[in-house]
Protein backbone atom coordinates (compact mmCIF):
# COMPACT_ATOMS: atom_id res chain seq x y z
CA UNK A 1 0.00 0.00 0.00
CA UNK A 2 1.24 3.47 -0.88
CA UNK A 3 -0.10 6.59 0.78
CA UNK A 4 0.46 10.28 1.28
CA UNK A 5 0.69 12.02 4.60
CA UNK A 6 -0.39 15.61 4.11
CA UNK A 7 0.90 18.24 6.52
CA UNK A 8 0.43 22.00 6.79
CA UNK A 9 2.97 23.96 8.84
CA UNK A 10 4.09 20.81 10.59
CA UNK A 11 0.59 19.56 11.48
CA UNK A 12 -0.76 16.41 9.86
CA UNK A 13 -3.99 17.27 8.02
CA UNK A 14 -4.85 13.87 6.60
CA UNK A 15 -3.62 10.60 5.21
CA UNK A 16 -4.55 9.75 1.63
CA UNK A 17 -4.32 6.21 0.25
CA UNK A 18 -3.14 6.03 -3.35
CA UNK A 19 -5.77 3.61 -4.59
CA UNK A 20 -6.31 4.97 -8.11
CA UNK A 21 -4.02 5.63 -11.03
CA UNK A 22 -4.25 9.41 -11.07
CA UNK A 23 -4.76 11.62 -8.03
CA UNK A 24 -5.02 15.33 -8.82
CA UNK A 25 -4.17 18.16 -6.43
CA UNK A 26 -5.36 21.78 -6.76
CA UNK A 27 -7.53 24.59 -5.52
CA UNK A 28 -10.64 23.71 -7.60
CA UNK A 29 -13.32 21.38 -6.14
CA UNK A 30 -12.92 19.00 -9.10
CA UNK A 31 -9.59 17.73 -7.73
CA UNK A 32 -9.13 14.57 -5.67
CA UNK A 33 -7.17 16.52 -3.07
CA UNK A 34 -8.39 20.09 -2.66
CA UNK A 35 -6.02 22.64 -1.11
CA UNK A 36 -7.47 25.89 0.17
CA UNK A 37 -4.34 27.91 -0.55
CA UNK A 38 -4.10 31.00 -2.81
CA UNK A 39 -0.60 29.99 -3.98
CA UNK A 40 -1.98 26.74 -5.40
CA UNK A 41 -3.24 26.64 -9.03
CA UNK A 42 -6.73 25.40 -9.95
CA UNK A 43 -5.22 22.14 -11.17
CA UNK A 44 -1.71 22.14 -9.72
CA UNK A 45 -0.19 18.66 -9.77
CA UNK A 46 -1.00 14.97 -10.06
CA UNK A 47 0.26 11.84 -8.38
CA UNK A 48 0.43 9.03 -10.94
CA UNK A 49 0.22 5.69 -9.21
CA UNK A 50 1.17 2.74 -11.39
CA UNK A 51 3.91 0.18 -10.83
CA UNK A 52 5.85 3.13 -9.42
CA UNK A 53 4.46 6.41 -8.19
CA UNK A 54 5.25 9.72 -9.88
CA UNK A 55 4.57 13.36 -9.13
CA UNK A 56 3.86 15.63 -12.09
CA UNK A 57 3.50 19.40 -12.24
CA UNK A 58 0.30 20.21 -14.25
CA UNK A 59 1.65 23.56 -15.52
CA UNK A 60 1.04 25.24 -12.19
CA UNK A 61 1.97 28.88 -11.61
CA UNK A 62 4.19 28.31 -8.58
CA UNK A 63 5.56 24.84 -9.31
CA UNK A 64 6.26 21.90 -7.02
CA UNK A 65 9.26 20.91 -4.96
CA UNK A 66 10.54 17.39 -4.33
CA UNK A 67 12.76 17.14 -1.24
CA UNK A 68 13.47 20.85 -1.50
CA UNK A 69 14.19 20.99 -5.23
CA UNK A 70 11.90 22.24 -7.98
CA UNK A 71 10.89 19.40 -10.30
CA UNK A 72 8.55 18.85 -13.22
CA UNK A 73 7.98 15.11 -13.17
CA UNK A 74 9.74 12.61 -10.92
CA UNK A 75 9.41 9.09 -9.65
CA UNK A 76 8.83 9.02 -5.89
CA UNK A 77 10.77 6.95 -3.41
CA UNK A 78 9.59 6.00 0.03
CA UNK A 79 10.01 8.94 2.39
CA UNK A 80 10.13 11.62 -0.32
CA UNK A 81 8.49 14.93 0.47
CA UNK A 82 6.58 16.86 -2.18
CA UNK A 83 5.78 20.49 -1.44
CA UNK A 84 2.76 22.08 -3.12
CA UNK A 85 2.07 25.63 -1.96
CA UNK A 86 2.09 25.61 1.82
CA UNK A 87 1.35 21.88 2.08
CA UNK A 88 3.74 18.97 2.28
CA UNK A 89 2.98 15.47 0.99
CA UNK A 90 5.13 12.71 2.43
CA UNK A 91 5.14 9.61 0.25
CA UNK A 92 4.97 6.36 2.22
CA UNK A 93 5.41 3.07 0.40
CA UNK A 94 4.78 0.38 3.00
CA UNK A 95 6.02 -2.33 0.65
CA UNK A 96 9.56 -0.99 0.46
CA UNK A 97 9.80 0.35 3.96
CA UNK A 98 11.74 -2.68 5.14
CA UNK A 99 13.82 -3.06 2.01
CA UNK A 100 15.30 0.35 2.38
CA UNK A 101 17.05 -0.59 5.57
CA UNK A 102 20.72 -1.38 5.43
CA UNK A 103 21.55 -4.96 4.54
CA UNK A 104 24.93 -6.60 4.86
CA UNK A 105 26.07 -8.74 1.97
CA UNK A 106 29.32 -9.95 3.42
CA UNK A 107 31.23 -12.65 1.58
CA UNK A 108 30.31 -16.14 2.77
CA UNK A 109 32.02 -16.97 5.99
CA UNK A 110 33.81 -20.29 5.79
CA UNK A 111 31.78 -22.84 7.69
CA UNK A 112 34.82 -24.94 8.53
CA UNK A 113 36.54 -22.10 10.29
CA UNK A 114 37.11 -22.90 13.93
CA UNK A 115 35.55 -20.63 16.43
CA UNK A 116 37.93 -18.50 18.39
CA UNK A 117 39.09 -20.54 21.34
CA UNK A 118 38.19 -18.92 24.57
CA UNK A 119 41.40 -18.28 26.46
CA UNK A 120 41.06 -17.01 30.00
CA UNK A 121 43.91 -15.17 31.59
CA UNK A 122 44.27 -13.24 34.82
CA UNK A 123 46.85 -11.85 37.20
CA UNK A 124 46.73 -12.77 40.88
CA UNK A 125 48.25 -10.67 43.62
CA UNK A 126 50.93 -12.88 45.20
CA UNK A 127 51.76 -11.14 48.48
CA UNK A 128 50.47 -8.65 51.00
CA UNK A 129 47.05 -7.75 52.32
CA UNK A 130 45.31 -8.30 49.00
CA UNK A 131 47.04 -11.62 48.27
CA UNK A 132 44.81 -13.89 46.21
CA UNK A 133 42.84 -11.09 44.57
CA UNK A 134 42.75 -11.54 40.84
CA UNK A 135 42.27 -9.21 37.92
CA UNK A 136 40.72 -10.73 34.80
CA UNK A 137 42.48 -9.87 31.53
CA UNK A 138 39.37 -9.81 29.34
CA UNK A 139 40.03 -6.63 27.37
CA UNK A 140 42.67 -5.74 24.79
CA UNK A 141 44.54 -3.66 27.36
CA UNK A 142 44.65 -3.87 31.13
CA UNK A 143 46.46 -1.39 33.31
CA UNK A 144 48.24 -2.60 36.45
CA UNK A 145 49.79 -0.64 39.27
CA UNK A 146 49.04 2.79 40.64
CA UNK A 147 50.05 6.39 40.14
CA UNK A 148 53.61 5.70 41.27
CA UNK A 149 54.24 3.04 38.64
CA UNK A 150 52.12 1.46 35.92
CA UNK A 151 52.35 -1.45 33.53
CA UNK A 152 50.05 -2.51 30.70
CA UNK A 153 49.21 -6.02 29.59
CA UNK A 154 48.10 -6.23 25.95
CA UNK A 155 46.09 -9.11 24.53
CA UNK A 156 46.77 -10.00 20.91
CA UNK A 157 44.73 -12.94 19.70
CA UNK A 158 45.45 -15.75 22.17
CA UNK A 159 48.64 -14.21 23.53
CA UNK A 160 49.39 -11.68 26.24
CA UNK A 161 52.29 -9.24 26.32
CA UNK A 162 53.73 -6.90 28.89
CA UNK A 163 54.09 -3.54 27.15
CA UNK A 164 57.38 -1.65 27.30
CA UNK A 165 57.28 1.47 29.45
CA UNK A 166 59.63 4.13 28.19
CA UNK A 167 58.78 7.59 29.46
CA UNK A 168 58.49 6.60 33.12
CA UNK A 169 60.23 9.43 34.93
CA UNK A 170 59.23 8.08 38.34
CA UNK A 171 62.09 5.65 38.83
CA UNK A 172 62.52 2.08 37.64
CA UNK A 173 60.42 0.28 35.09
CA UNK A 174 58.25 -2.69 36.15
CA UNK A 175 59.94 -6.10 36.46
CA UNK A 176 59.14 -9.39 34.80
CA UNK A 177 60.49 -12.44 36.67
CA UNK A 178 62.89 -10.19 38.58
CA UNK A 179 64.29 -8.34 35.53
CA UNK A 180 63.39 -4.81 34.52
CA UNK A 181 61.50 -4.67 31.24
CA UNK A 182 63.18 -2.86 28.38
CA UNK A 183 62.03 -1.36 25.12
CA UNK A 184 60.48 -4.57 23.77
CA UNK A 185 57.10 -6.01 24.62
CA UNK A 186 57.45 -9.33 26.47
CA UNK A 187 55.34 -12.40 25.76
CA UNK A 188 53.80 -13.65 29.01
CA UNK A 189 53.74 -17.31 29.98
CA UNK A 190 51.73 -19.11 32.66
CA UNK A 191 53.27 -18.44 36.08
CA UNK A 192 55.30 -15.37 35.12
CA UNK A 193 55.72 -12.87 37.92
CA UNK A 194 55.24 -9.16 37.32
CA UNK A 195 56.39 -6.54 39.84
CA UNK A 196 54.77 -3.14 39.55
CA UNK A 197 54.19 -0.38 42.13
CA UNK A 198 55.71 -2.58 44.87
CA UNK A 199 53.15 -5.32 44.16
CA UNK A 200 53.95 -8.83 43.00
CA UNK A 201 51.47 -10.32 40.51
CA UNK A 202 51.36 -13.80 39.04
CA UNK A 203 50.13 -14.22 35.46
CA UNK A 204 47.95 -17.29 34.88
CA UNK A 205 46.42 -18.55 31.69
CA UNK A 206 43.96 -21.38 31.08
CA UNK A 207 42.46 -22.67 27.86
CA UNK B 1 56.70 15.13 34.19
CA UNK B 2 53.33 14.30 32.78
CA UNK B 3 52.43 15.89 29.48
CA UNK B 4 48.98 15.40 28.03
CA UNK B 5 49.56 14.32 24.47
CA UNK B 6 46.06 14.94 23.15
CA UNK B 7 46.07 17.99 20.88
CA UNK B 8 43.67 20.84 21.66
CA UNK B 9 40.29 20.02 20.17
CA UNK B 10 36.79 21.35 19.94
CA UNK B 11 34.09 18.68 19.44
CA UNK B 12 30.33 18.70 18.92
CA UNK B 13 27.97 15.94 17.81
CA UNK B 14 24.30 15.40 17.14
CA UNK B 15 22.04 12.45 16.33
CA UNK B 16 18.47 12.59 15.04
CA UNK B 17 15.75 10.05 14.18
CA UNK B 18 15.23 11.63 10.75
CA UNK B 19 11.76 11.84 9.25
CA UNK B 20 10.98 8.24 8.30
CA UNK B 21 12.35 5.95 11.01
CA UNK B 22 10.48 5.76 14.28
CA UNK B 23 13.59 5.12 16.36
CA UNK B 24 17.30 5.84 16.29
CA UNK B 25 19.79 3.04 15.65
CA UNK B 26 22.79 5.35 15.49
CA UNK B 27 25.01 5.85 18.52
CA UNK B 28 27.63 8.53 19.01
CA UNK B 29 30.19 9.36 21.66
CA UNK B 30 33.19 11.61 22.13
CA UNK B 31 35.70 12.56 24.80
CA UNK B 32 37.46 15.88 24.64
CA UNK B 33 40.24 14.79 27.02
CA UNK B 34 41.39 11.86 24.90
CA UNK B 35 40.26 12.77 21.39
CA UNK B 36 38.38 9.47 21.14
CA UNK B 37 35.36 10.02 18.87
CA UNK B 38 33.09 7.14 17.80
CA UNK B 39 29.99 6.87 15.59
CA UNK B 40 28.06 3.66 14.89
CA UNK B 41 25.05 2.98 12.65
CA UNK B 42 23.31 -0.20 13.79
CA UNK B 43 21.05 -2.59 11.90
CA UNK B 44 18.86 -5.53 12.83
CA UNK B 45 15.21 -6.15 13.65
CA UNK B 46 13.40 -5.75 16.96
CA UNK B 47 15.52 -2.78 18.00
CA UNK B 48 18.68 -4.92 17.92
CA UNK B 49 20.29 -2.27 15.72
CA UNK B 50 20.65 0.12 18.59
CA UNK B 51 21.94 -2.66 20.84
CA UNK B 52 24.70 -3.31 18.30
CA UNK B 53 25.66 0.33 17.78
CA UNK B 54 25.73 1.13 21.49
CA UNK B 55 27.68 -2.03 22.28
CA UNK B 56 30.22 -1.18 19.59
CA UNK B 57 30.80 2.29 20.98
CA UNK B 58 30.97 1.25 24.64
CA UNK B 59 33.24 -1.74 23.87
CA UNK B 60 35.71 0.44 22.02
CA UNK B 61 35.70 3.01 24.85
CA UNK B 62 36.17 0.21 27.40
CA UNK B 63 39.01 -1.34 25.44
CA UNK B 64 40.92 1.92 25.20
CA UNK B 65 39.96 3.41 28.55
CA UNK B 66 42.99 2.10 30.40
CA UNK B 67 45.56 3.14 27.84
CA UNK B 68 44.19 6.61 27.23
CA UNK B 69 44.96 7.90 30.70
CA UNK B 70 47.64 10.61 30.59
CA UNK B 71 50.16 8.59 32.62
CA UNK B 72 49.99 5.70 30.15
CA UNK B 73 50.01 7.91 27.08
CA UNK B 74 53.25 9.40 28.40
CA UNK B 75 54.94 6.44 30.01
CA UNK B 76 54.15 3.71 27.56
CA UNK B 77 55.58 3.20 24.14
CA UNK B 78 52.20 2.31 22.78
CA UNK B 79 51.32 1.85 19.13
CA UNK B 80 47.95 3.60 19.20
CA UNK B 81 47.17 2.58 15.64
CA UNK B 82 47.38 -1.02 16.73
CA UNK B 83 45.42 -0.22 19.88
CA UNK B 84 42.57 1.21 17.78
CA UNK B 85 42.57 -1.92 15.61
CA UNK B 86 42.47 -4.16 18.67
CA UNK B 87 39.62 -2.12 20.15
CA UNK B 88 37.45 -2.53 17.03
CA UNK B 89 38.16 -6.27 16.91
CA UNK B 90 37.21 -6.44 20.60
CA UNK B 91 33.92 -4.66 19.81
CA UNK B 92 33.21 -7.24 17.08
CA UNK B 93 33.81 -10.06 19.61
CA UNK B 94 31.54 -8.41 22.15
CA UNK B 95 28.68 -7.98 19.65
CA UNK B 96 29.00 -11.58 18.48
CA UNK B 97 29.00 -12.77 22.08
CA UNK B 98 25.93 -10.71 22.93
CA UNK B 99 24.05 -11.98 19.86
CA UNK B 100 24.86 -15.57 20.82
CA UNK B 101 23.51 -15.16 24.34
CA UNK B 102 20.50 -12.99 23.35
CA UNK B 103 18.60 -14.76 20.54
CA UNK B 104 16.41 -11.70 19.94
CA UNK B 105 19.59 -9.88 18.88
CA UNK B 106 20.71 -12.54 16.44
CA UNK B 107 21.65 -11.04 13.10
CA UNK B 108 22.34 -7.57 14.45
CA UNK B 109 25.27 -5.60 13.14
CA UNK B 110 26.69 -2.12 13.01
CA UNK B 111 29.03 0.11 11.09
CA UNK B 112 31.73 2.00 12.93
CA UNK B 113 33.86 5.04 12.27
CA UNK B 114 36.19 6.49 14.87
CA UNK B 115 39.07 8.85 15.42
CA UNK B 116 41.73 8.97 18.09
CA UNK B 117 43.91 12.06 18.30
CA UNK B 118 47.43 11.57 19.62
CA UNK B 119 50.37 13.98 19.47
CA UNK B 120 50.12 15.70 16.09
CA UNK B 121 48.32 12.84 14.42
CA UNK B 122 44.86 11.41 14.04
CA UNK B 123 44.07 7.71 13.71
CA UNK B 124 40.99 6.76 11.67
CA UNK B 125 39.21 3.42 11.77
CA UNK B 126 36.24 2.35 9.67
CA UNK B 127 34.01 -0.66 9.00
CA UNK B 128 30.92 -0.21 6.80
CA UNK B 129 29.48 2.81 5.05
CA UNK B 130 29.65 5.51 7.71
CA UNK B 131 32.16 8.16 6.71
CA UNK B 132 34.92 10.48 7.88
CA UNK B 133 35.63 13.68 5.97
CA UNK B 134 38.49 16.11 6.45
CA UNK B 135 37.99 19.82 5.82
CA UNK B 136 41.40 21.49 5.39
CA UNK B 137 42.35 24.77 3.74
CA UNK B 138 39.08 25.13 1.87
CA UNK B 139 39.03 21.56 0.65
CA UNK B 140 36.72 18.70 1.70
CA UNK B 141 37.98 15.15 1.32
CA UNK B 142 36.47 11.83 2.30
CA UNK B 143 39.25 10.00 4.15
CA UNK B 144 37.47 6.65 4.56
CA UNK B 145 36.33 4.23 1.86
CA UNK B 146 32.72 3.02 1.95
CA UNK B 147 32.47 -0.73 2.39
CA UNK B 148 29.41 -0.92 0.18
CA UNK B 149 28.36 -2.80 -2.94
CA UNK B 150 28.05 0.48 -4.82
CA UNK B 151 31.63 1.48 -3.92
CA UNK B 152 32.87 -1.95 -5.02
CA UNK B 153 31.08 -1.53 -8.33
CA UNK B 154 32.66 1.91 -8.81
CA UNK B 155 36.11 0.55 -7.92
CA UNK B 156 35.73 -2.25 -10.44
CA UNK B 157 34.43 0.02 -13.19
CA UNK B 158 30.87 -1.27 -13.30
CA UNK B 159 29.38 2.06 -12.33
CA UNK B 160 30.29 5.75 -12.45
CA UNK B 161 30.17 7.88 -9.31
CA UNK B 162 27.30 9.75 -10.94
CA UNK B 163 25.30 6.57 -11.46
CA UNK B 164 26.08 5.49 -7.92
CA UNK B 165 24.30 8.53 -6.50
CA UNK B 166 21.02 7.26 -7.93
CA UNK B 167 21.58 3.56 -7.42
CA UNK B 168 18.87 1.68 -5.58
CA UNK B 169 21.55 -0.59 -4.08
CA UNK B 170 23.00 2.07 -1.84
CA UNK B 171 21.77 0.26 1.26
CA UNK B 172 23.90 -2.85 0.63
CA UNK B 173 27.07 -2.85 2.69
CA UNK B 174 29.91 -5.32 2.44
CA UNK B 175 31.40 -5.05 5.92
CA UNK B 176 29.96 -4.59 9.41
CA UNK B 177 30.69 -5.47 13.02
CA UNK B 178 28.77 -8.43 14.43
CA UNK B 179 28.25 -10.46 11.26
CA UNK B 180 31.27 -12.77 11.45
CA UNK B 181 33.94 -13.96 13.86
CA UNK B 182 36.60 -12.07 11.94
CA UNK B 183 36.40 -8.48 10.81
CA UNK B 184 38.53 -6.50 8.41
CA UNK B 185 39.13 -3.00 9.79
CA UNK B 186 40.53 -0.06 7.82
CA UNK B 187 42.94 1.81 10.10
CA UNK B 188 45.13 4.71 9.04
CA UNK B 189 47.13 7.42 10.74
CA UNK B 190 47.93 10.85 9.39
CA UNK B 191 49.27 14.23 10.54
CA UNK B 192 46.86 16.93 11.64
CA UNK B 193 47.11 20.66 11.03
CA UNK B 194 45.75 23.58 12.99
CA UNK B 195 42.19 24.47 11.86
CA UNK B 196 41.52 21.01 10.40
CA UNK B 197 37.90 19.93 10.83
CA UNK B 198 36.95 16.26 10.84
CA UNK B 199 33.36 15.18 10.19
CA UNK B 200 32.15 11.73 11.21
CA UNK B 201 28.70 10.91 9.84
CA UNK B 202 26.23 8.09 9.23
CA UNK B 203 24.82 7.45 5.76
CA UNK B 204 21.70 9.27 6.90
CA UNK B 205 23.72 12.40 6.13
CA UNK B 206 25.87 11.37 3.16
CA UNK B 207 23.00 9.67 1.30
CA UNK B 208 20.78 12.71 1.65
CA UNK B 209 23.12 15.60 0.86
CA UNK B 210 26.03 15.93 -1.53
CA UNK B 211 29.68 16.55 -0.67
CA UNK B 212 29.25 20.07 -2.10
CA UNK B 213 26.47 20.78 0.36
CA UNK B 214 28.52 19.43 3.26
CA UNK B 215 31.34 21.68 2.09
CA UNK B 216 29.10 24.76 1.97
CA UNK B 217 27.70 24.06 5.44
CA UNK B 218 31.25 23.81 6.84
CA UNK B 219 32.44 26.94 5.09
CA UNK B 220 29.44 28.86 6.40
CA UNK B 221 29.67 27.92 10.07
CA UNK B 222 33.02 26.25 10.70
CA UNK B 223 33.71 28.57 13.66
CA UNK B 224 30.61 27.29 15.45
CA UNK B 225 30.55 23.48 15.47
CA UNK B 226 27.16 23.30 17.20
CA UNK B 227 25.57 25.43 14.51
CA UNK B 228 27.37 23.55 11.72
CA UNK B 229 26.15 20.18 13.10
CA UNK B 230 22.60 21.45 13.37
CA UNK B 231 22.74 22.84 9.83
CA UNK B 232 23.97 19.52 8.44
CA UNK B 233 21.25 17.53 10.22
CA UNK B 234 18.48 19.90 9.19
CA UNK B 235 19.72 19.83 5.57
CA UNK B 236 19.55 16.02 5.58
CA UNK B 237 15.98 16.27 6.87
CA UNK B 238 15.01 18.91 4.34
CA UNK B 239 16.16 16.54 1.62
CA UNK B 240 14.02 13.70 2.91
CA UNK B 241 15.57 12.52 6.18
CA UNK B 242 15.12 8.88 5.09
CA UNK B 243 17.38 7.47 7.78
CA UNK B 244 18.72 8.35 11.22
CA UNK B 245 21.19 11.20 10.83
CA UNK B 246 24.31 11.52 12.98
CA UNK B 247 27.21 13.93 12.73
CA UNK B 248 30.22 14.66 14.92
CA UNK B 249 32.55 17.56 14.14
CA UNK B 250 36.07 17.79 15.54
CA UNK B 251 38.14 20.96 15.08
CA UNK B 252 41.89 21.11 15.77
CA UNK B 253 42.73 24.29 17.62
Interface residues (C-beta under 8 A of the other chain):
Chain A: X67 X68 X77 X78 X79 X80 X81 X90 X99 X100 X101 X102 X103 X104 X105 X106 X107 X109 X113 X115 X116 X139 X140 X141 X142 X143 X147 X150 X152 X154 X155 X156 X163 X164 X165 X166 X167 X168 X169 X183
Chain B: X1 X19 X20 X41 X43 X62 X63 X64 X66 X67 X69 X71 X72 X74 X75 X76 X77 X78 X83 X86 X87 X89 X90 X93 X109 X111 X129 X149 X171 X172 X173 X174 X175 X176 X179 X180 X181 X182 X203 X238 X239 X240 X241 X242
